[in-house]
Amino acid sequence: MDTTTAAETFPLTEQLTDWQSEVTVDFSNRQVKNIVLSGGISRNGHRYTEEALRDAVTKYDQKPVFLDHAANVSKPFDRSMRDLVGTVSQPRFVDGRIRGDVNVLKTEAGRTFLALMEGRSPAVGMSHVVLAQRGSNPQIVERIHDVVSVDAVVFPATTNGFHESDQSALPGSWEALIEQIDAQLPAAVASIVGEATLVRRLAVLDGVVLVEVRQPEETETKRYEFGWQVEQDRVKLDQHRELASTETIVERCQAVADAARERSSQTIATLRSELVTIIAERDQLRSQLQERSLETLLESAALPDFAVTNEFRDHLRSLPDGDARRRCLAERVDFVRRCQPRPIASTPRATPNIAADAAFIRSVRGQRISILG
């Protein structure tokens, strides 16, 4: 039973161009024998341990062989029956490689494959699509968890050993999420039902993936639902259940969509309520900040108490910014300064005038002054 998590596995597509060495073709029995299915070294520097290859031998048994790769590399299980060549039989570990035979079907793809075998064209290669596990050294593949398919390809990308596909989805995209889900599905299904001849993703919904599964010697398929969530940029499959036979995929998709809409509506209502609270708190903080700034300006102006009335404070609050308040305060300070009484000041005369002084005193006392003196 394989319970591998998404953090341990990754999809890998590799091509081998020297697969034809020691290959024999039995046209009468529609069988191609001794094809190399997997080897030890990747063009990109990946190395498969011998233990990984030995343990993977049985995983190649009865796996489908197709012409060319899947049209969408992020969906390796989405294949057309028109491209089916046959199946792998008698896989074995020989001289550091996995070899096997291909039983060819009487299909158009099968006839094309046999014709390519007869021509021995160097432009034809064999490729496998597997779910692999790296070790502490990312260049080392320590285990092959499952084999998706074996593909015959034309004009392989390299003529020297393996080629690892560089066609991968962009990080953070919906396609990258689906790639991770597809990488985990075979192991997740195996942990529930054991061996399966068909594991097909039907739909990826909000937190749910629907899967179709067929077990060996079973004609009917079963459908399962797995929950998924993202933890530290990695998808993790969690709880699962088998869908009831009376529950159609359309009905389940509709139920999941309705539940997602309901959750979204509740989330929106909660966010709106939180937004109202945040706005009120913001306005309160702004008011407190404005009052604090106003008090600081008044303290710096050092106006007397009678000059700082409630009306004057309200006027300062109504002004648009700090500069306007400072100008208003400066005007008030200048006005208060000009309204203050000035002390009486006297200065001695430079030259005394006794006669003039006597005349002034008599005038103040109300005495008439004679014109004669």
VEXDREN-2710 file (C-alpha; in Angstrom, 1 decimal):
% VEXDREN-2710
k/r/px/py/pz
1/MET/0.0/0.0/0.0
2/ASP/1.4/3.3/-1.1
3/THR/0.6/6.3/1.1
4/THR/3.1/8.8/-0.4
5/THR/2.4/12.4/0.1
6/ALA/2.7/15.3/-2.4
7/ALA/5.9/16.5/-0.8
8/GLU/7.6/13.2/-1.7
9/THR/6.5/12.6/-5.3
10/PHE/6.8/14.4/-8.6
11/PRO/5.7/13.5/-12.2
12/LEU/8.6/12.6/-14.5
13/THR/8.5/12.0/-18.2
14/GLU/11.8/10.6/-19.7
15/GLN/12.7/9.2/-23.1
16/LEU/15.3/6.6/-24.0
17/THR/16.7/6.5/-27.5
18/ASP/18.8/3.3/-27.3
19/TRP/15.8/1.2/-26.5
20/GLN/16.2/-0.8/-29.7
21/SER/19.3/-2.7/-28.7
22/GLU/18.5/-6.4/-28.5
23/VAL/14.9/-5.8/-29.5
24/THR/13.1/-8.5/-31.5
25/VAL/9.8/-8.3/-33.2
26/ASP/7.3/-11.2/-33.6
27/PHE/5.0/-9.9/-36.2
28/SER/2.9/-13.1/-36.3
29/ASN/2.1/-12.9/-32.6
30/ARG/2.0/-9.0/-32.6
31/GLN/4.7/-8.8/-30.0
32/VAL/7.8/-6.6/-29.5
33/LYS/10.3/-8.2/-27.1
34/ASN/13.1/-6.9/-24.9
35/ILE/12.3/-3.2/-25.1
36/VAL/14.2/-1.0/-22.6
37/LEU/11.6/0.7/-20.4
38/SER/13.8/2.4/-17.9
39/GLY/17.5/3.0/-17.2
40/GLY/19.8/4.5/-14.6
41/ILE/20.9/7.9/-15.8
42/SER/19.0/11.0/-16.9
43/ARG/20.3/13.6/-19.3
44/ASN/19.5/16.3/-16.7
45/GLY/21.7/14.5/-14.2
46/HIS/19.0/12.4/-12.4
47/ARG/20.2/8.9/-11.3
48/TYR/17.9/6.0/-10.5
49/THR/19.2/3.8/-7.8
50/GLU/19.3/0.1/-8.5
51/GLU/16.9/-0.5/-5.6
52/ALA/14.4/1.9/-7.1
53/LEU/14.6/0.1/-10.5
54/ARG/14.3/-3.3/-9.0
55/ASP/11.3/-2.3/-6.8
56/ALA/9.6/-0.8/-9.8
57/VAL/9.7/-3.8/-12.1
58/THR/6.3/-5.1/-11.2
59/LYS/4.8/-1.7/-11.6
60/TYR/5.3/-1.9/-15.3
61/ASP/3.3/-5.1/-15.7
62/GLN/0.2/-4.6/-17.8
63/LYS/0.7/-0.8/-18.1
64/PRO/-0.6/0.7/-21.3
65/VAL/1.6/1.7/-24.2
66/PHE/0.5/4.7/-26.3
67/LEU/1.7/6.5/-29.4
68/ASP/3.2/9.8/-28.4
69/HIS/2.7/11.6/-25.1
70/ALA/-0.6/13.0/-23.7
71/ALA/-1.7/16.2/-25.4
72/ASN/-1.6/18.0/-22.0
73/VAL/1.5/17.0/-20.0
74/SER/-0.3/18.2/-16.8
75/LYS/-3.0/15.5/-17.4
76/PRO/-1.1/12.2/-18.0
77/PHE/-4.1/10.1/-17.4
78/ASP/-6.2/11.8/-20.0
79/ARG/-5.5/9.5/-23.0
80/SER/-7.5/8.5/-26.0
81/MET/-8.2/4.8/-26.9
82/ARG/-7.2/5.7/-30.5
83/ASP/-3.6/6.1/-29.3
84/LEU/-3.5/2.8/-27.5
85/VAL/-0.8/0.4/-28.9
86/GLY/-1.0/-2.4/-26.3
87/THR/0.3/-3.4/-22.9
88/VAL/3.6/-4.2/-21.2
89/SER/4.2/-7.8/-20.2
90/GLN/7.0/-9.7/-18.4
91/PRO/8.9/-6.7/-17.1
92/ARG/12.3/-7.7/-15.7
93/PHE/15.5/-6.1/-14.4
94/VAL/18.5/-6.8/-16.6
95/ASP/22.0/-5.3/-16.5
96/GLY/20.9/-2.2/-14.6
97/ARG/17.8/-1.6/-16.7
98/ILE/14.1/-2.6/-16.8
99/ARG/13.2/-4.4/-20.0
100/GLY/9.9/-5.8/-21.1
101/ASP/7.7/-7.0/-23.9
102/VAL/4.9/-5.1/-25.6
103/ASN/1.7/-7.1/-26.6
104/VAL/0.4/-5.1/-29.6
105/LEU/-3.3/-4.7/-30.2
106/LYS/-5.0/-4.9/-33.6
107/THR/-5.6/-1.1/-33.7
108/GLU/-4.5/1.6/-36.0
109/ALA/-2.0/2.7/-33.3
110/GLY/-0.8/-0.9/-33.0
111/ARG/-0.3/-1.2/-36.7
112/THR/1.6/2.1/-36.8
113/PHE/3.8/0.9/-33.9
114/LEU/4.7/-2.4/-35.7
115/ALA/5.5/-0.5/-38.9
116/LEU/7.9/1.7/-36.9
117/MET/9.5/-1.4/-35.4
118/GLU/10.0/-2.9/-38.8
119/GLY/11.6/0.3/-40.1
120/ARG/14.0/0.5/-37.2
121/SER/14.0/4.2/-37.5
122/PRO/16.5/6.1/-35.2
123/ALA/13.9/8.9/-35.0
124/VAL/11.7/6.6/-32.8
125/GLY/12.1/6.5/-29.1
126/MET/10.4/4.9/-26.0
127/SER/9.4/7.0/-23.0
128/HIS/7.9/6.3/-19.6
129/VAL/5.7/8.5/-17.5
130/VAL/6.2/7.8/-13.8
131/LEU/5.6/9.3/-10.3
132/ALA/9.0/9.4/-8.7
133/GLN/10.6/10.3/-5.3
134/ARG/13.8/12.1/-4.8
135/GLY/16.1/11.6/-1.9
136/SER/18.0/14.1/0.2
137/ASN/20.0/14.6/-2.9
138/PRO/17.6/16.0/-5.4
139/GLN/19.5/14.5/-8.3
140/ILE/18.9/11.0/-7.0
141/VAL/15.6/9.2/-7.6
142/GLU/15.1/6.7/-4.8
143/ARG/11.8/5.3/-5.7
144/ILE/9.2/4.9/-8.5
145/HIS/5.8/5.0/-6.8
146/ASP/3.8/4.3/-9.9
147/VAL/4.0/3.9/-13.7
148/VAL/1.4/5.9/-15.6
149/SER/2.2/4.7/-19.1
150/VAL/4.9/3.8/-21.6
151/ASP/4.8/5.9/-24.8
152/ALA/6.4/5.5/-28.2
153/VAL/7.5/8.9/-29.5
154/VAL/8.8/10.2/-32.8
155/PHE/11.9/12.5/-32.9
156/PRO/12.8/12.3/-29.3
157/ALA/14.4/15.4/-27.8
158/THR/17.8/13.9/-27.2
159/THR/20.0/11.2/-28.7
160/ASN/22.0/10.5/-25.6
161/GLY/20.3/8.8/-22.7
162/PHE/17.2/10.2/-20.9
163/HIS/15.3/13.4/-21.5
164/GLU/13.3/14.9/-18.6
165/SER/10.4/16.9/-19.8
166/ASP/10.7/20.6/-19.2
167/GLN/7.0/21.2/-20.0
168/SER/5.6/22.0/-16.5
169/ALA/2.9/24.4/-15.3
170/LEU/3.8/27.8/-13.9
171/PRO/4.2/27.8/-10.1
172/GLY/1.0/29.1/-8.4
173/SER/-1.2/28.4/-11.4
174/TRP/-4.3/26.3/-11.4
175/GLU/-2.5/23.9/-13.8
176/ALA/0.3/23.5/-11.3
177/LEU/-2.2/22.6/-8.6
178/ILE/-3.8/20.0/-10.8
179/GLU/-0.4/18.5/-11.6
180/GLN/0.2/18.0/-7.9
181/ILE/-3.2/16.4/-7.5
182/ASP/-2.6/14.1/-10.4
183/ALA/0.7/13.1/-9.0
184/GLN/-0.9/12.0/-5.7
185/LEU/-4.0/10.3/-7.0
186/PRO/-2.5/6.9/-7.8
187/ALA/-1.0/6.5/-4.3
188/ALA/-4.1/7.9/-2.6
189/VAL/-6.3/5.5/-4.5
190/ALA/-3.9/2.6/-3.8
191/SER/-4.1/3.3/-0.1
192/ILE/-7.9/2.8/-0.2
193/VAL/-8.5/0.0/-2.7
194/GLY/-5.1/-1.4/-3.4
195/GLU/-4.3/-2.1/-7.1
196/ALA/-6.3/-0.2/-9.7
197/THR/-6.3/-0.5/-13.5
198/LEU/-7.9/2.9/-13.9
199/VAL/-7.5/6.1/-12.0
200/ARG/-9.1/9.0/-13.8
201/ARG/-9.7/12.4/-12.5
202/LEU/-13.2/13.6/-13.3
203/ALA/-13.3/17.1/-11.8
204/VAL/-11.3/19.4/-9.5
205/LEU/-13.6/21.6/-7.5
206/ASP/-13.3/23.9/-4.5
207/GLY/-11.5/21.7/-2.0
208/VAL/-12.7/18.5/-3.7
209/VAL/-11.4/16.3/-6.5
210/LEU/-13.7/13.6/-8.0
211/VAL/-12.0/10.4/-9.2
212/GLU/-13.1/7.3/-11.2
213/VAL/-11.5/4.0/-10.3
214/ARG/-11.6/0.5/-11.7
215/GLN/-10.0/-2.5/-9.9
216/PRO/-8.7/-5.6/-11.6
217/GLU/-11.3/-8.0/-12.8
218/GLU/-14.0/-5.5/-12.3
219/THR/-16.2/-4.2/-15.1
220/GLU/-17.8/-1.4/-13.2
221/THR/-16.0/1.7/-12.0
222/LYS/-16.3/3.3/-8.7
223/ARG/-16.2/7.0/-8.0
224/TYR/-14.4/8.6/-5.0
225/GLU/-14.2/12.1/-3.6
226/PHE/-11.0/13.3/-2.1
227/GLY/-10.6/16.6/-0.2
228/TRP/-7.6/18.7/-0.9
229/GLN/-6.0/21.8/0.7
230/VAL/-2.8/23.8/0.1
231/GLU/-0.2/23.8/2.9
232/GLN/3.1/25.7/2.4
233/ASP/2.5/25.9/-1.4
234/ARG/1.9/22.2/-1.7
235/VAL/-1.4/20.4/-2.3
236/LYS/-2.3/17.8/0.3
237/LEU/-5.1/15.2/-0.2
238/ASP/-7.0/14.4/3.0
239/GLN/-10.4/12.8/3.7
240/HIS/-12.1/10.7/1.1
241/ARG/-15.4/8.9/0.6
242/GLU/-17.0/6.7/-2.1
243/LEU/-19.8/8.4/-4.0
244/ALA/-23.2/6.6/-3.8
245/SER/-24.2/4.8/-7.0
246/THR/-27.3/7.0/-7.2
247/GLU/-25.3/10.2/-6.9
248/THR/-24.3/11.5/-10.3
249/ILE/-21.2/13.5/-11.0
250/VAL/-23.3/16.4/-12.1
251/GLU/-25.3/16.4/-8.9
252/ARG/-22.1/16.2/-6.8
253/CYS/-20.5/19.0/-8.7
254/GLN/-23.6/21.1/-8.3
255/ALA/-23.7/20.4/-4.5
256/VAL/-20.0/21.3/-4.1
257/ALA/-20.5/24.5/-6.2
258/ASP/-23.6/25.4/-4.0
259/ALA/-21.6/24.8/-0.8
260/ALA/-18.8/27.0/-2.2
261/ARG/-21.2/29.8/-3.0
262/GLU/-22.7/29.6/0.4
263/ARG/-19.3/29.7/2.1
264/SER/-18.4/32.7/-0.2
265/SER/-21.6/34.5/0.8
266/GLN/-20.9/34.0/4.5
267/THR/-17.3/35.1/4.1
268/ILE/-18.4/38.2/2.2
269/ALA/-20.9/39.1/5.0
270/THR/-18.3/38.5/7.6
271/LEU/-15.8/40.7/5.8
272/ARG/-18.3/43.5/5.3
273/SER/-19.1/43.5/9.1
274/GLU/-15.4/43.5/9.9
275/LEU/-14.9/46.4/7.4
276/VAL/-17.6/48.5/9.1
277/THR/-15.9/47.9/12.5
278/ILE/-12.5/48.8/11.0
279/ILE/-13.8/52.0/9.5
280/ALA/-15.4/53.0/12.8
281/GLU/-12.1/52.3/14.6
282/ARG/-10.2/54.2/11.9
283/ASP/-12.4/57.3/12.3
284/GLN/-12.1/57.1/16.1
285/LEU/-8.3/57.0/15.8
286/ARG/-8.3/59.9/13.4
287/SER/-10.4/62.0/15.8
288/GLN/-8.1/61.2/18.7
289/LEU/-5.0/62.0/16.6
290/GLN/-6.6/65.3/15.5
291/GLU/-7.4/66.2/19.1
292/ARG/-3.8/65.4/20.2
293/SER/-2.4/67.5/17.3
294/LEU/-4.7/70.3/18.2
295/GLU/-3.7/70.3/21.9
296/THR/0.0/70.3/20.8
297/LEU/-0.6/73.4/18.6
298/LEU/-2.4/75.2/21.4
299/GLU/0.3/74.5/23.9
300/SER/3.0/75.8/21.5
301/ALA/1.0/79.0/20.9
302/ALA/0.8/79.7/24.7
303/LEU/-2.4/81.7/24.4
304/PRO/-4.1/82.9/27.5
305/ASP/-7.2/80.9/28.6
306/PHE/-9.7/83.7/27.7
307/ALA/-8.4/83.5/24.1
308/VAL/-9.1/79.8/23.7
309/THR/-12.8/79.5/23.6
310/ASN/-14.9/76.4/22.6
311/GLU/-15.9/78.2/19.5
312/PHE/-12.3/78.9/18.6
313/ARG/-11.5/75.2/19.1
314/ASP/-14.4/74.1/16.9
315/HIS/-13.1/76.6/14.2
316/LEU/-9.6/75.0/14.4
317/ARG/-11.1/71.5/14.0
318/SER/-13.0/72.6/10.9
319/LEU/-9.9/73.7/9.1
320/PRO/-8.6/71.3/6.4
321/ASP/-5.0/70.8/7.6
322/GLY/-2.2/71.6/10.1
323/ASP/-0.9/74.5/8.1
324/ALA/-4.3/76.3/8.1
325/ARG/-4.6/75.7/11.9
326/ARG/-1.1/77.2/12.5
327/ARG/-1.9/80.3/10.4
328/CYS/-5.2/80.7/12.4
329/LEU/-3.3/80.4/15.7
330/ALA/-0.7/82.9/14.5
331/GLU/-3.4/85.4/13.8
332/ARG/-5.0/84.8/17.2
333/VAL/-1.6/85.3/18.9
334/ASP/-1.0/88.5/17.0
335/PHE/-4.5/89.8/17.9
336/VAL/-4.1/89.1/21.6
337/ARG/-0.7/90.8/21.6
338/ARG/-2.1/93.9/20.0
339/CYS/-5.1/94.1/22.4
340/GLN/-2.9/94.0/25.6
341/PRO/-2.7/97.5/27.4
342/ARG/0.6/99.3/27.2
343/PRO/2.3/100.6/30.4
344/ILE/2.5/104.5/30.8
345/ALA/5.9/105.6/30.1
346/SER/7.5/109.1/30.9
347/THR/10.8/110.6/30.0
348/PRO/12.4/113.7/31.5
349/ARG/12.7/116.8/29.4
350/ALA/16.0/117.8/28.3
351/THR/15.5/121.5/29.1
352/PRO/13.2/122.6/32.1
353/ASN/10.7/125.4/31.4
354/ILE/9.4/126.7/34.7
355/ALA/7.0/129.2/33.2
356/ALA/5.4/126.6/31.0
357/ASP/5.1/124.2/33.9
358/ALA/3.4/126.8/36.1
359/ALA/0.9/127.6/33.4
360/PHE/0.0/123.9/32.9
361/ILE/-0.5/123.4/36.7
362/ARG/-2.8/126.5/36.9
363/SER/-4.8/125.2/33.9
364/VAL/-5.3/121.8/35.5
365/ARG/-6.4/123.5/38.8
366/GLY/-8.9/125.7/36.9
367/GLN/-7.2/129.0/37.6
368/ARG/-7.4/131.7/35.1
369/ILE/-4.3/132.8/33.6
370/SER/-3.7/136.5/33.1
371/ILE/-2.5/137.5/29.8
372/LEU/-0.2/139.8/31.7
373/GLY/1.4/136.9/33.6
END
